Amino acid sequence: QVQLVESGGDLVQPGGSLRLSCAASGIIFSIYVMDWYRQAPGKQRELVARITSSGNTIYADSVKGRFTISRDNAKNTVYLQMNSLKPEDTAVYYCHAQLLPYNYWGQGTQVTVSS
């Protein structure tokens, strides 16, 4: 049974930082592409960051220079370090694992950026 369990979401002030974690089980984690998506109220789910099995990364333009995705294959965990947070970063953040044709989603963790 595949499980992706996110943690680290919280209420934070603008300019603050958070680190999200996603612990995976039931998959050979090291060969999967791992993504962080987010979905704000009334908006479509969007890709925030991706890290491949070889460690290559891509970011949405809106988070470049502020967010960093990383992975620890020994711990089967992917991270999203979020700095200089803005109110528009408020969303539910989802972990996603893909190795076509397979893909799996976590349950999401809420990030709220507000003063």
N, C-alpha and C positions, 0 to 999 in steps of 0.2 A: 504494500500500500504506500503510495507516494504522498508525502506531506511536505508542505512548505509553510513554515511558521515565522511570521514577521513579528518584530518587536522594536521598541524604541520610539514609537510615536508619542507625541506630547503636545502640550500648549507651550509656545515659546514666543518671546517678544521679537519684533522686527530687529534684524541684525544679529540675532542669536544663531546658535548651532545645535544640530541634533545628529546622532548617528543611528541609522536604521540597520537592523540585522535581519537576515532571513536564513533560518536553519533548515536544511533539506534532509530528507530521509527517504529511503525506498528507491533511490536512483543512483547511478554511477555519476556522482556530482561533477567530477573533474572533466567529463566529456561534454557536459551541457553548456549551451549558451545561457547566461543568466541576465535577466532584465529587471529593472525597476520601472513600473508604470505608475501613473497617478490619475485620479479622477476627482475633479472638483464638482460641486453641486451644479447640475444643469449643463455639464460639459461632457464631452466624450473622453474616454480613457486615452491617455497619451503616453508614449514612450519617453521616459526621462533619461535613462542611461542603460547601456548594454556592455557586458564584458564577455568575450569569447573564451573558449577553452584554452586558448593560447595567451590570453591576457590582453588582447586588443580591446580598446574601449571606444564607444561613441556616446555623445551627449546631445540632448536637445539644446538648441541655441539659447533657450531661456535660462538654462542652468550652467552653461559653460563657464568655467572659471570659479564657480561657487560650489558645485557638487563634485564628489569623487566616488566612483564605484570601484570596489576591490573584492577579491575573493580569497578565501583560505580553504584550499582543497583538503587539507588535513582535518579541518573542522566542519567540512561540508556546509560552509556558510558564506554568504555574499553580504557585503556591507554597502551602505550609501551614506557617506559623510556629507552633510549639508551645512554649509556656512553662509553667512550673510543672508539669512532667510528673510523673505519678503512676504507680505500678506497674500500675494498672489500665488505663493507656494502652498497655501492651504488646500489640502486634498486628502483623500484616502490613498495611501501608497501601497501598491501591490508588487509582490515578488512573482516572477514568471520564469519558468525553466523550459527550454526548448531544445529538442533534438529531433528534427523532423523525421517522421510525422507526429511525434509525440510532443505534447506541451502541457504544462501544469501551472496552476495558479494558487497563490496563497489566499488567505482570508482578508488581508489588508490591515493596515494600521493607520490611525488617524493622526495627521499632522496639522496643527492649527497655529498660524502665525498671527498674533494679535497683541496689541498693547492694552 
